[in-house]
Amino acid sequence: MENAIHVENLTKSFGSFKAVDSISFEVEKGEIFGFLGANGAGKTTAMRMLCGLSIPTSGKGTVAGFDIFSESEKIKQSIGYMSQKFSLYEDLTVSENLTLFAGIYGMKRAVIKEKSGIILKELDLWREKDSLVKSLPTGWKQKLSFSAAIFHNPKIVFLDEPTGGVDPMARRQFWEMIYKASENGITVFVTTHYLDESEYCNRVSIMVDGRIEALDTPKKLKEKYNADSMDTVFQKIAVKAQRGE
């Protein structure tokens, strides 16, 4: 299958400290790829390089077909991103947020208006379209933020702990949105602290001290580490960590 992400020996150093230490992996188009690691493991630094926000020290790779060294601006135009903290403007209305983010990616006004209407009805937010985002419950904010991140139909969407602080029902609904995006050909690259959510991924990588210590399907990882859950797998691998946050 076509690779959405391909990196070889990707490294990011800060002086003598290697935040990311020669990692290599591929993510297939349309795959839901879990990127796990304890605080200080290097996953945020790695994600910043993949998003074109930080230039690697060494190694090579492509994201959405673009080189991570020389084509970072093209990468930014081809991906969506949802940060760990809420990433919309709370003093703008629901509709204004969608219009703003779509406009950043150069979408035409008529297309934005039509697609906004469809999304707001799907999210059951049509009646709140003129409400300020800060008035929405956290779960609705997260779903709206995800919709904004994929509004321009990116090739890849990066999700940094997207379900933090939301209730179980909202988490389930959020993952239904992720599955739908994947079915529509969008590659999903997600970090999460909820280990049960890693079960929903096609494959999972686990970083320890800047290196990828394990990478496979949740089923095969549980078999390899003789574990009944991904939480147990993570604990067995993360115990090797030598550095903290």
C-alpha positions, -999 to +999 in steps of 0.1 A: +000+000+000+010+036-005+029+051+025+015+083+040+046+086+062+081+071+057+111+079+080+145+064+083+169+070+112+151+102+121+170+120+148+166+153+167+194+164+190+197+193+214+234+195+220+244+161+232+209+151+242+190+130+216+153+137+221+146+114+191+172+088+185+173+072+150+137+061+146+124+043+114+088+034+105+061+037+079+024+046+081+002+034+053-024+056+036-057+054+055-042+037+086-050+046+122-015+047+137-011+050+175+021+067+187+026+060+224+052+068+250+056+081+285+063+117+292+099+125+280+099+096+255+103+119+225+069+115+208+060+152+208+094+161+193+089+134+167+055+146+158+067+182+155+093+170+129+066+151+110+043+182+109+071+204+094+074+224+126+110+213+135+139+203+112+155+170+120+191+168+130+197+138+107+179+110+089+154+112+061+117+109+054+085+120+037+051+130+049+022+131+025+048+126-002+069+156+007+104+157+021+106+166+058+138+187+053+131+207+021+093+207+018+080+216+053+055+242+040+040+217+015+036+193+044+018+219+065-007+224+036-013+187+033-020+178+069-045+185+096-035+190+133-054+189+166-033+197+196-035+183+231-050+216+243-082+229+226-072+244+193-101+266+183-109+302+191-133+303+220-143+339+214-155+331+179-187+313+170-189+278+159-194+288+123-167+315+124-142+289+136-149+266+107-148+295+082-115+307+096-097+274+094-110+265+060-100+300+047-064+294+059-062+265+035-076+285+006-110+270+003-136+290-016-163+307+003-192+288-014-176+255-006-169+265+030-206+275+035-219+243+020-196+220+039-200+239+071-238+233+070-232+196+064-208+192+093-228+212+117-259+190+110-238+159+114-225+171+147-260+182+158-246+217+163-267+235+137-287+254+164-254+264+181-237+277+149-239+313+161-229+305+197-194+312+210-173+281+212-165+287+249-202+280+257-199+244+244-193+213+266-157+199+263-168+168+243-185+190+217-155+213+215-132+183+208-155+170+180-157+204+165-119+208+167-115+175+149-140+185+122-120+218+117-087+198+115-100+177+086-123+203+070-099+208+041-097+170+035-060+166+044-040+135+035-030+130+071-044+143+104-022+144+135-040+141+168-022+149+201-041+133+230-074+144+214-098+129+240-081+142+272-107+154+297-138+141+279-164+116+292-165+080+280-195+086+257-178+115+240-147+095+236-166+067+218-183+093+195-149+109+188-134+075+178-164+069+155-154+102+137-118+089+135-130+056+119-151+076+094-121+098+084-099+067+079-126+051+057-125+082+036-088+078+030-074+102+057-044+088+075-048+092+113-016+096+135-027+097+171-011+100+205-031+091+236-027+085+273-057+062+273-042+028+267-075+012+259-078+036+229-046+021+214-068-011+209-087+009+182-055+015+161-044-006+132-009-005+145+008+010+175+044+021+182+058+026+217+087+050+223+111+047+252+140+073+257+138+086+221+137+051+204+108+030+191+109-001+213+079-019+198+057-015+167+029-039+156-008-045+158-023-044+193-031-081+189+005-091+181+019-069+208-003-085+234+008-120+222+045-110+221+045-096+257+020-122+270-004-095+281-042-093+282-043-056+275-023-028+259-019-012+293+001-042+304+021-042+272+029-005+278+039-011+314+063-039+304+080-018+278+080+016+296+097+002+326+129+003+306+128+041+305+159+059+320+148+095+315+118+114+329+097+142+316 
